[in-house]
Amino acid sequence: MKTTNSEKPDMGTLRKQKIACRLAEIPKKYRKIYKKAVEANNKTEAVKALCLECVCWQKNEIINCSCLACPLYGVRPYKKETDREPKKNAAAIKGMGRN
């Protein structure tokens, strides 16, 4: 039995249904991150949500992520302090011009 286009939900409706199903599976404390990612098209929250989903919503697993080939590895949230870019020290920058 074939369905006509009028019987199929449009992509927007279908996406909302899929999002609602996914939200029901996500731990409550992370639902806000996921909602920002999918509803507000927030890229930072999207990376956060994807990383959290990848490690079954275990934040510490992102901190200790060993998947070096992952395209999101360099921009993953919750990095160890040693993994972060060093903060530029204003005094060091001032001193760079002197010889």
C-alpha positions as a Markdown table, in Angstrom:
| # | Residue | x | y | z |
|---|---|---|---|---|
| 1 | Met | 0.0 | 0.0 | 0.0 |
| 2 | Lys | 1.5 | 3.3 | -1.1 |
| 3 | Thr | 1.0 | 6.5 | 0.8 |
| 4 | Thr | 0.4 | 9.9 | -0.8 |
| 5 | Asn | 2.4 | 13.0 | 0.1 |
| 6 | Ser | -0.6 | 14.4 | 2.0 |
| 7 | Glu | -0.4 | 11.4 | 4.4 |
| 8 | Lys | 3.3 | 11.8 | 5.2 |
| 9 | Pro | 4.4 | 14.2 | 7.9 |
| 10 | Asp | 6.5 | 17.0 | 6.6 |
| 11 | Met | 10.2 | 17.1 | 7.5 |
| 12 | Gly | 9.8 | 19.7 | 10.2 |
| 13 | Thr | 7.1 | 17.7 | 12.0 |
| 14 | Leu | 9.1 | 14.5 | 11.6 |
| 15 | Arg | 12.2 | 16.2 | 13.0 |
| 16 | Lys | 10.3 | 17.5 | 16.0 |
| 17 | Gln | 9.0 | 14.0 | 16.7 |
| 18 | Lys | 12.5 | 12.5 | 16.5 |
| 19 | Ile | 13.9 | 15.2 | 18.8 |
| 20 | Ala | 11.1 | 14.5 | 21.3 |
| 21 | Cys | 11.9 | 10.8 | 21.3 |
| 22 | Arg | 15.7 | 11.5 | 21.7 |
| 23 | Leu | 15.0 | 13.9 | 24.6 |
| 24 | Ala | 13.1 | 11.2 | 26.4 |
| 25 | Glu | 16.2 | 9.0 | 26.3 |
| 26 | Ile | 18.7 | 11.7 | 27.5 |
| 27 | Pro | 19.4 | 12.1 | 31.3 |
| 28 | Lys | 17.5 | 15.2 | 32.6 |
| 29 | Lys | 20.6 | 17.1 | 33.5 |
| 30 | Tyr | 21.8 | 17.1 | 29.8 |
| 31 | Arg | 18.5 | 17.8 | 28.1 |
| 32 | Lys | 19.0 | 21.6 | 28.1 |
| 33 | Ile | 22.3 | 21.2 | 26.2 |
| 34 | Tyr | 20.6 | 19.0 | 23.6 |
| 35 | Lys | 17.6 | 21.3 | 23.2 |
| 36 | Lys | 19.9 | 24.3 | 22.6 |
| 37 | Ala | 21.8 | 22.3 | 20.0 |
| 38 | Val | 18.8 | 21.3 | 18.0 |
| 39 | Glu | 16.4 | 24.1 | 18.6 |
| 40 | Ala | 18.7 | 27.1 | 18.6 |
| 41 | Asn | 21.3 | 25.6 | 16.2 |
| 42 | Asn | 24.0 | 26.4 | 18.7 |
| 43 | Lys | 27.2 | 24.9 | 17.5 |
| 44 | Thr | 29.0 | 24.9 | 20.8 |
| 45 | Glu | 26.1 | 23.0 | 22.4 |
| 46 | Ala | 25.9 | 20.7 | 19.4 |
| 47 | Val | 29.5 | 19.6 | 20.0 |
| 48 | Lys | 28.9 | 19.2 | 23.7 |
| 49 | Ala | 25.7 | 17.1 | 23.1 |
| 50 | Leu | 27.4 | 14.9 | 20.5 |
| 51 | Cys | 30.4 | 14.3 | 22.7 |
| 52 | Leu | 28.2 | 13.5 | 25.7 |
| 53 | Glu | 26.1 | 11.2 | 23.6 |
| 54 | Cys | 29.2 | 9.4 | 22.3 |
| 55 | Val | 30.3 | 8.5 | 25.8 |
| 56 | Cys | 26.8 | 7.6 | 27.1 |
| 57 | Trp | 26.4 | 10.9 | 28.9 |
| 58 | Gln | 29.4 | 10.4 | 31.2 |
| 59 | Lys | 31.1 | 13.8 | 31.4 |
| 60 | Asn | 34.3 | 12.4 | 32.8 |
| 61 | Glu | 34.7 | 10.2 | 29.8 |
| 62 | Ile | 35.0 | 13.3 | 27.6 |
| 63 | Ile | 37.7 | 14.7 | 29.9 |
| 64 | Asn | 39.6 | 11.5 | 29.4 |
| 65 | Cys | 38.7 | 11.0 | 25.7 |
| 66 | Ser | 41.4 | 8.9 | 23.9 |
| 67 | Cys | 39.8 | 9.0 | 20.5 |
| 68 | Leu | 42.6 | 11.2 | 18.9 |
| 69 | Ala | 41.2 | 10.6 | 15.4 |
| 70 | Cys | 37.8 | 12.1 | 16.2 |
| 71 | Pro | 37.1 | 15.3 | 14.2 |
| 72 | Leu | 35.7 | 16.8 | 17.4 |
| 73 | Tyr | 38.7 | 15.9 | 19.6 |
| 74 | Gly | 40.3 | 19.3 | 19.4 |
| 75 | Val | 37.1 | 21.2 | 20.2 |
| 76 | Arg | 35.6 | 18.8 | 22.7 |
| 77 | Pro | 34.2 | 20.3 | 25.9 |
| 78 | Tyr | 35.3 | 19.6 | 29.4 |
| 79 | Lys | 39.0 | 19.3 | 28.6 |
| 80 | Lys | 41.7 | 18.8 | 31.2 |
| 81 | Glu | 43.5 | 22.0 | 32.0 |
| 82 | Thr | 46.7 | 20.5 | 30.5 |
| 83 | Asp | 44.9 | 19.9 | 27.1 |
| 84 | Arg | 43.8 | 23.6 | 26.8 |
| 85 | Glu | 45.5 | 26.2 | 24.9 |
| 86 | Pro | 47.8 | 28.2 | 27.2 |
| 87 | Lys | 46.4 | 31.6 | 28.1 |
| 88 | Lys | 48.3 | 34.5 | 26.8 |
| 89 | Asn | 49.9 | 36.5 | 29.6 |
| 90 | Ala | 49.6 | 40.2 | 29.0 |
| 91 | Ala | 52.9 | 40.9 | 30.7 |
| 92 | Ala | 54.7 | 38.4 | 28.4 |
| 93 | Ile | 53.1 | 40.0 | 25.3 |
| 94 | Lys | 54.3 | 43.4 | 26.4 |
| 95 | Gly | 57.8 | 42.2 | 27.0 |
| 96 | Met | 58.0 | 40.6 | 23.5 |
| 97 | Gly | 58.8 | 43.9 | 21.8 |
| 98 | Arg | 61.9 | 44.5 | 23.9 |
| 99 | Asn | 65.3 | 43.3 | 22.8 |
